[in-house]
Amino acid sequence: MSVYVDEGFRPCVTECATVAFRVCCDDRVQIFEVSAEALITFCGAASKRKQDLLIAFEDAQQEILSVAARKWTFRPTEAVWLGLDEFRMVRH
């Protein structure tokens, strides 16, 4: 199963201070959102500022993809949430 970030959909910071991004898996795509808390705690974001969240997302993209792959549930109409609990499960 090949899982990768869709380059045609740039990761962006939402109003809720999450980073939304689209992941491709085989022939399906799914939107994911990573919480600011997870990016700060596990990915080294310096703050909840847009720039800091996007930099942390880019730097930890492989780790975020591994969490997304474990949380993969194909729901084309809604985003899959990746918060602190999802990162804790993968790290331990």
Buried (B, 14 or more C-beta within 10 A) or exposed (E): EEBEBBEEBEBEBEEEBBBBBBBBBEEEBBBBBBBBBBBBBBBEBEEBEBEBBBBBBEBBBEBBBBBBBEBBEEEEEEBBBBBEEBBEEBEE
